Structures are given as structure tokens and as C-alpha cells.
Amino acid sequence: VLDLSQEALSDFMPGIESEDLAIYSIVDSLAANIPAVKRVKFLVQGQQAQTLDGHIDLTGSFAPEPSLIAQTH
């Protein structure tokens, strides 16, 4: 479980692509650096959040998807 502060979202670039990239950048970075991480659940200020910026459903958890990040380079 990753609990983000509201401040962490203040400079978030709007749009589905940036939201998707932000989520999977975090998930993939955690999984790559902490092998025990298999899925990541996001909270904001300790509470369940619906989305980061209105696009991607955060009510579930996310498995790493390194191929999504590789496509942006």
C-alpha cells in the first residue's frame, strides 16, 4: 500500500496518459527495487482514492507492467 499526500498530486500533469505513466512508473519502480512487491494499492491522505486525476480507477491494486514504461522511450 502506497499512501500519497495531497501535495504529491499538486503538480500532476492532467490527462489519461500522464496518469497511466505516473501510476506504472511508481508501481514498476517499487517492484524493481523491492522484489517482494507484487501489487501496489494507492491511497491519498490515508483514504481510498477513486483516481489520481479523474481517469484511472484506483480502487483496485496494480501489478507491475514494465512494458508500458518501455513504450514511452
Secondary structure as GFF3:
##gff-version 3
##sequence-region A 1 73
A	DSSP	beta_strand	2	4	.	.	.	ID=ss1
A	DSSP	three_ten_helix	6	9	.	.	.	ID=ss2
A	DSSP	alpha_helix	16	33	.	.	.	ID=ss3
A	DSSP	beta_strand	40	44	.	.	.	ID=ss4
A	DSSP	beta_strand	47	48	.	.	.	ID=ss5
A	DSSP	beta_strand	61	62	.	.	.	ID=ss6
A	DSSP	alpha_helix	66	70	.	.	.	ID=ss7
###
